[in-house]
Amino acid sequence: MQSSRPLNAADGVLRLVGHTPLIEITRLDRGCCRLFVKLEGQNPGGSIKDRPALSMVTAFERDGSLRPGGTLVEATAGNTGLGLALVAALRGYRLILVIPDKMSREKILHLKAMGAEVVMTRSDVGKGHPDYYQDLAQRIASGIPGAVYVNQFSNPANPLAHETSTAPEIWNQMDGDIDAVICGVGSGGTLTGLSRFLARVSPKTEFVLADPEGSILLDVVEGRRPRKPGSWLVEGIGEDFVPPNADLSRVRRGYAIPDREAFLVARMLLRREGILAGSSSGTLLAAALRYCAEQREPKRVVTLLPDSGNKYLSKMFNDSWMADHGLMDRPHHGDLRDVISRRHDEGAAVIVRPDDTLNTAYARMKLYDVSQLPVLEADRVVGVIDESDLLLAVFDAASRFADPVGSAMSTRVETVAVTASLGDLLPVFERGHVVVVLDGVRFLGLITRIDLVNHLRRKVDYA
């Protein structure tokens, strides 16, 4: 006889949406305040967006607009797609997501693994442009019979999810005593839902906006005419328009947080508090720390960590990515060391040895997403192996993957001294080679075309 389900076992993963923990931050400088964060990354889909995703799909089912086996279409620059993918997979719906091209690779791979169909579009265009992600999603939905455009930006079930679940949870976890809530806006659902609930039960609670630098929402909150929208790397919050679901009427102040500050605060949160949180979490926490630093009397402050940082390991938790985007301080040398993205003397270079196998070289190229590797004996470069060398070696005999790198590498190495000029790199690139930078005979690193482009782009950012 089959036993019944244990009393403490959930009836399916969707039952685990919500009821996330709240913890106090104790190792970061909070001034005279107490600062609490709600760990929304512990939802089953990995973010706060599980809540509105479940709420919106359930509302479509109830009103009959979504039939069994139907299609959901949504525009998302953040985690709403992952929440919808979870619900769609478990309830048997087709899901098409239109995504701006700044979304992290981990999120895209996660979405595809869940069965979602991903349509990539541009992140550098605004509303009204044919490639704008919301307009494109709406067009796709209108062309599929019976499809539903989820439209988190206007869907009333979005803020309702937070009004009926997130907000009461925080209220109970804080024992009914909250002085301030720091919140971001993507679709507007979280802030609107929280503020509606707390307006009823705690009129004293102040709402503070955490906005990425470049977004127009802080201008609106502070009563200024919105400036021309900029661009930002933080995912999931900040907008170039005021979403219909965003009720900003209870927000009186806020902070514009640059990408650099958001990412560094998120990295600091991991190192000091042991919490791996995402890019929007860095923005919210940075704003909360600023708010706490300005207070002159103790306050109980709450913010949210909307998702986990495990979706950003290739981005803001990757030192090379941070450096490439000018978001991390590196010593300035005034020579070619400033151009090398992975310095050997810093232990960052990806290398092989002559007696390593070709399979090892292949694996490192794949793992680190590079197309060539320096071949070193001690700190001396003896060759370079690239994708072409590898292909020529194994094309007629795949068994050669077991051969040593030294049998296939090119010994024609284009070296330049660390003191060479940027102009000295161009002839090497024109000959189809990468640049090997030496300090005397000591290997410092490789410079590729994209390394030089990144270096020139950083100079624009610093100008």
Secondary structure, DSSP 8 states (H G I E B T S, - for coil): ------TTS-SSGGGGSS---EEEE-SS--TTSEEEEEEGGGSTTSBTTHHHHHHHHHHHHHHTSS-TT-EEEEE-SSSHHHHHHHHHHHHT-EEEEEEETTS-HHHHHHHHHTT-EEEEE-SS--TTSTT-HHHHHHHHHHTSTT-EE--TTT-THHHHHIIIIIHHHHHHHTTT--SEEEE--SSSHHHHHHHHHHHHH-TT-EEEEEEETT-SHHHHHTT------------S---SS--TT---TTEEEEEEE-HHHHHHHHHHHHHHH---B-HHHHHHHHHHHHHHHH-SS--EEEEEE-BBGGG-TTTTT-HHHHHHTT-S-----SSGGGT-SS-GGGT----B-TTSBHHHHHHHHHHHT-SEEEEEETTEEEEEEEHHHHHHHHSS-GGGGGSBGGGT-B----EEETT--GGGHHHHHHTT--EEEEETTEEEEEE-HHHHHHHHHHHHHH-
